[in-house]
Amino acid sequence: MRPGSDAERPRPTWFVAPGLLVVVALAQVALALGLDLSPWLGGGFGMFATIESRSERHLVALADSPGLIRQVAIPERLDESALGVRALPTQARLRALAARIAAAERKRVPGIRGIRLQLWRTRYAASTLAPQSRLAEEVTVEVGGDG
């Protein structure tokens, strides 16, 4: 090949890093707006624009037994799953976590009919900045069989 031919010229790669950053930012924005990903996660810069984080989202599990609905603790072994649900609360993830809680409660409490899993969000009043919890998502999983 002769000097200066196209095969010997270095290809411009200066745009690879900025392009990758743009792709990651767009993906994070799409997940945050479309699937409610926490703005603090996903590689975006939402953490600089909001105070909302996983700590502003709370999970409440309610067990439905005959004549009684009571709050139950999410088993410690499901902490990682609960963190994931709080970060990206899709219906499928909520339902899967509720099913795992239901399986654990079914072994512990006979007669349980189902688990209702709720995701609550803390919002702040514009005028007073007083915190207010609001229900964001909810699923119910029925417990089948007799143990």
N, C-alpha and C positions, 0 to 999 in steps of 0.2 A: 504494500500500500504506500502511496505517496504521502509525504508529510502534509499535515493539514487536512487530510480526508475526514469524512464524517465518522468513520470507525475509530479514529484516534482522538477525536475531540471529547473532552469530558462533558457529560450531560449535566445540565443544570439541576441541582438537587436542593437548592435553597428553599423551594416551596414545599418540600415534604413535611418539615416540622410544623410550619404555620398551618398547612393544610390539615394535618392530623389534629392539631388543636381545634380547628374550626369544626371538624367532624365530631370530635368528642363533645364540644360545647353544644352543637346542634342535637346530638343524641341525648345529652343530659336535659336540655330544654324540652325535647319531645317527651321523654320519660316523665319529667316533672309535671308537665301540663297534661299529658295523655293518661298516664298511669299513676299519677300522684306520688312519684318518687320524692323523697325528702330532698329539698334543695341543697342540703349539706352533703349529699352523696352523689355518686355518678360522675365525678370528675369535673363538675361545673363550678361556676363561681357564685351560685345562688346563696352561699353562706354569707357573702358580703352584702346581700340585698335583703335578707330576712332574718328574723330571730327564730323562725320555726326550725326545729330539729326533731330528732326522734324523741327527745325528752318532752316535747310538747304534745306527743301522741301517747295515749294510754289505752291499754287493752283491759277489758272487763269480761270475765267468763261467768256466765250464769247457768247453773244446773237446774233443770226442770224435773222435779220429782212429783209424784202424786200429792197434791195439796200444798206444795211448797216450791218456791223458786228462791234459790240462794246463790250468793256469789261464792265462787270457788277459786282457789289459788291456781295459777298456771304452774304446773310442775317444773321444778328447777331444771330438769333435763331437757325441757322445751324452751329454755331461755333464748338460745340461739335462733330458733324458729320464730319466737315472739319478736326478737329484735328485727329480723328480716321482714316480718309482717308490718311492724311499725314503720320501717323504712320505705317499703313498697307494698302498700295494702291493696293487693288485687283480690277479687272475690275468690279466686282459686286458692290463693295462699291463706286467706282467712278460713275458708272451708276446710283446708287440709289441717291447719292448726286446731280448729274446733274439733275435727274428727279425732285427732290425737289426744286432745284433752278429754273428749267423751270416752275414749277407750280407757284412759287412766281412771276416770271417775267411775266408770262402770264396774271396774274391779274393786274399787274402794266402797262404793255406795250402791247396794242392790236397789233395783226399782227405778233407776234414773231413766227418764224418757228422752232427754236431749240436752244439748249444750247450745246456748246462745252466746256468740262471741261478738263483742262490740268494740269498735275503735272510736275513741273519743279524742277530740282535738281541743287544745287550749287556744283560745283567741283572746285578744285584748280589745276592750272597748276603746273606740277612737277618742272619745272625750275624756275619759277618766283613767284609761289604761288598766282598768280592773280586769283580772283574768276571768274568762267564762269558758266552761266546757261545753262542747257541742258534739252530738253524735254524728260521726262522719260515715261509718260503714257498720253493717251488721249482717251476720249470717246465723242461721240455726241449723244444727246437725242433729238428726234424730238417732237415737241409739236403738239398734235392732237386736233381736234374739233375746235369750234369757240367760246369758252368761255362761 
